[in-house]
Amino acid sequence: MEIKNYSSSTSEFILLGISSNPQLQKPLFAIFLIMYLVTMMGNILINLAIYSDSRLHTPMYFFLSNLSFMDICFTTVIVPKMLVNLLSQTKSISYVGCLVQMYFFLAFGNTDSYLLASMAIDRLVAICNPFHYDVVMNPWRCLLMLMGSCTISHLHSIFYVLLMSRLSFCASHVIKHFFCDTQPVLKLSCSDTSSNQMVVMTETLAVIVTPFLCILFSYLRIIITVLRIPSAAGKWKAFSTCGSHLTIVVLFYGSIIYVYFRPLSMYSVVKDRVATLMYTVVTPMLNPFIYSLRNKDMKMGMRKLLEPRFPSEGINNDLLSWEDHTANPPRALACGEDRLLGLIFYHQLPL
């Protein structure tokens, strides 16, 4: 019996998908199509709101807009192919297509984690060192942080995919997942994957844990600073401004740690599918809601973007604009809510 080596010949994998039950294919297609459209619309609106409102042209919203863009790319790498397979009989993906999907999945996913770390650093500087905020978080440094996030993530993806391409895939070609994730593909290899797992685990720890530790250190510093505030209302206000970011961090890293930081022998198909859906589909969909519903600046930006304009009624618009500025005076230097808190905290803390 001839054994095919899928790493050296043009061949296909079969993606088993979320469920093999034929009766669930169309309902699942409808559910994930709606979730994908909501994800696209929500993240596009986030970017448009930030672009159109000059008050949101700050480092925090610069990173948020890029996070929303990465979420669009991240879900687009996975969900459209998943939707096609839900209505298809073959559910196949080519060997090259599998590696390409894995590459962009890792690249955009890791960029997300570094952007979350960059946002944590921004909060740290805004609250703990507000008077040097403009110097530390200047536009050039923010751009360097973004470029560094993308560069490290893509280098990691290249290294990972090159390791995967050296493996041989012999008997089974059925991937028990809805996309080409690393663990399910490794399960199919007939090569000795122990060295690959060791290298991949070490390199993955360096790439993924580094931003996670950066987030932990940033919030530890923030907590220490906030606890020194004498006012209970001030403490609550400070923690509430970090709530949106912390919620996304918990959702994103919680599911990632569960899926990837375990030995291959502990891999569980059903549980891993559910956990993977959390950070590939659910979290990108929830990001716009979490940031827009819990953030006053984003609420105002969304309202400004979505409310109808009446150019012919100049007097009423001027009056409305004056009333808006009276109710919500512009912040000095267009600083974010957390930075304003930092400036207030500075005067409350003992010197």
N, C-alpha and C positions, 0 to 999 in steps of 0.2 A: 504493500500500500504506500503510495507516494505521499509524503508530508510536505505541504507547501510552506515556504518561508515567506511570510507576508511582509517582511522588512525589505526583501530584495526583489519582489515581483509586484506588478500592478494588480491590486486586489481590493476587496471591499470588506468592511466590517458591517455587522448588523447591530443597530442600536435597538435594544429591547424596549426602551421607552419607559414611561412612568408606570404603565399597567399593560398587561398582555390581554386583558379582558376586552373583546371586540365591542361589547355594548357600552363601554366607558370611553371609547375613542372620541366620539363626537361631542359628548358633554365636556370632556377634558379639553378638547380643541376650543370650544366656546369659552370656557373659563379662562384658559391661558391666553387666548386672543384678546379678551377684554382686559386682562391684567397687563398684557404687553402694550396695548393702546393707551391705557391709563398711565403706564410708566413713561411712555414716549411723550404724551401730552403734558404730564406733570413736570417732567424735567426740562422740556422745551420752554414751558411757561416760566420756570425758575430762571433760566438763562435770559429770556426776553425781559423779565421784570428787572433783573440786575443790570442788563444793558441799557434799559430805557430810563432808569432812575439814577440820577447822579449821586443821591445820598447813599446808594449801595455800592459806589465805586471805592471800596475799601478792601484791605487784604482778606478779611474774613469772607466777604462775598466773592472775591476773586477766586479763592479756593473752593467755595461752595459751587460757583458756576462751573468750574472745571470738574468737580466731583459729579455734578449732574450730567455733564457731557460724557464722562467716563461710564456712568451708569447706563446711558443710552447705548454706548458702544458695547458694554459688557453684556447687556441683555440681548442685543442684536446678534452677537456671536452665537448665542445658544437658542433663544426662543423661536426664531423663524424656522430653523431646521427641525426643531421639536414639533412645531405645528404642522409642518409638511409631513413628517413621519406619522403623526397621529391619524392622518387621512390616507396614508400610503400603505400598500400591501407589502412592499419590499423592505422599507425602513433601513435602507443601506446608506453607508457613507464610505467614500474611497479612503484608502490608506493615507494618501497625501492630504485629503480633505480633513481627515481625523487629526493629523499632526498640525495642520494650519489652525483648526478650531482650538486645539489644545494650546497652541502658541498665543493666540489672541486672548483666550480665556485667562491664561496666567498673566499676560501683560497688563490687561485692563484691571483684573482683580487686584494685582499687587500695586498698581498705581492708585487704586482706591484706598488701599491701606496707608500708603505714604501721604496721600492728600488728607486723610483723617488725622494723621500725625501732625501735618503742617497746620491744620486748623486748631489742634490742641496747643501747639506752640504759640499760635496767634492769641489764643485766649490767655495763655500764661503771661505773655508780655503785656497784654492789654490790662490785666487785673493786677499783676505783681510789679510791673515796671511801666506805668502809664506815661510818665513824662519823657521816656525815651522811645515810646512806641513808634513815632514817625521815623526815627533813625534806624531802629532795629528792623522794623517791618516796612522798609522802603520798597518801592515797586521793583527795582532791580533785584533785590534779594528774594522777593516773592517769586519772580520769574525764574531765578536760579533754583529755588526749591521745587518749582513745578518741573523744570527741565531735569533736575536730578531725580525726581520721582519717576518720570517716564523712562529715563536712561537706565536706571538700576532695574526697573521692572522688565524692560525689554531684553536686557542682557541676561537676566535670570531666566526668561522664557526661552531664549535661544539655547542656553546651556541645558535646560530641562529637556527641550525637544530633541536636541542632538543626542542626549543620553537615551531617550526613548527610541530614536531611529536606529540605534545599534542593536536593539533587541530582536529576537526571532519570535514569530507568532505562528504556531504550527497547526494544531488540531482544530480547536474551537476558534471561531471568529465572531461570536455573539458577545457584544458588550452589554452587560446587565446594568445599563444606565440610560439616561435620555440624552447624553452628549459624551464626548470623548474626554472624560475626566481621567486623572492620572492613575488612581488606585484601580478602577475597573479594567483599564488597559493593561496595567502591570499584571493583573490576575491572569490574563490570557497568554502571557509570554511563556514559552517553553525554555527560555534561557535561564541561567542563574541570575536572579535579580537581587541577590543579597548585597553585592557591591553597589549596584545602582541605588538600592534603597538607602544604604548608608550615606552615599554621597549626596543624594537628593534630600534626605532628612537633614543632614548637616547644613547644606546650602539653603534649604528652605527655612530652617530655624534662623539663620543669619538674616535672610531677606524679610521674613514675616514678623519675627519676634522683635527685631530692631524698632520698627515703627510702633509696635504694641507697647514696648517698654518706654518709648518716648512719650506715648500718651499717658501711661501710668505715672511717670515722673512729673509730667506737666500738671496733672490733676492732683497729685500729692502736694506740689507746691501751691496750687490754687487753694486747696483745702486748708493748708496751714495758714495761708494769708487770710482767708475768709473767716476762719475761727477766731482770729484776733479782732474782728469787728465787734464792738460792744453791742450794737443794735441787732436784735433778733430779726427784725424786718429786713435789715440790710443783708444778713446772712442768707435768709430765704431768697431774697431777690438775686443775690449772687449765684446761688446754686441753681435757681430756676433758669438763669441765662445759659447755663451749661447743659441743661436737661436734654435739648434736642440732639446735641452732638453726642452726649453719653448714651442716649437711646440707640442711635445708629451704630456706635462702637460696640455696644453689647450685642445687638442683633448680628452684626457683621462678623465680629471676632468669635462670638460664642459658637456659631454654626461652623466656622472654619476650623476652630480648635477641635471640635468634636469629630469632624470628618478626616482631617489630615494628620493630626498629632497622635496617631495610634499605629501600632504595628499592623502590617498587612494581614496577619492571621486573625485580627479582630474585626476585619472588614465585614459589615452587615449591609446587604443590598437595600432592604426596605428602609431601614433607619437612615442610611446615608442619602438615599433619594430625598427623603423628607428634609433632612438637614441642609442638603445642597440646594433644594428649592428655596429655602429661607434666604440664603445670601445671593442666589442668582436671579430670583424672580421677585420674591416678596420684599426684601429690603430695598432694592432700587425703586419699587413701586411706592413704598411708604416714605422714602426720603423727602419728596416734595411736600407731602402732607405734614410730616413731623416738623420740617423747617418753616413752612408757611403758617401753620396753625399756632406754633409756640413762639413765633418771633414777630414783634411789632413792626420792625423795619420791613420784613418781607411781606407782612400783611398790607402795609401801606403801598409797597411796590406793586403787589398783585392788584390792589384796588385801583391804582393809577393806570396799570396796564389794561385792565378789563373794563373799567367804567367807560360809558359812552362819552364822546366829546361833542360839544355843540359850539363850533367856532363863531356862529352868527350871534350868539348871546354873550358878547364880550363882557358886558357889565356884570351879569350873573356869575360868569366864570371868575372874574376878578374878585368879586365878593366871596365866592366859594374858596378861592385860593387864599384870600386874606384870613378867612375863618379857619382854614386848615392850619395855616402858620400860627394862628393864635392858640389853637388847641394843641398843636404839636410843633413847638418852636424848633427850628433847625439846630442840630447839634454842632458844636464847634468843630471845625475841621472834618465834618462828616464822619465823626467817629462812631463806632458801633455801640450798642447798649452795654456790652461788657466793659468796653474801654471807659465809658462814662462812669460806670460803677467803680472802676479802678481809680479814677481821678478823685471820686468822692471818698473811697476807702483810704486813699493816701492821707487825707487830712484827718481821718478818724483814728488812724493808727498812731501809737506813741512813737516818738522819734528816739 
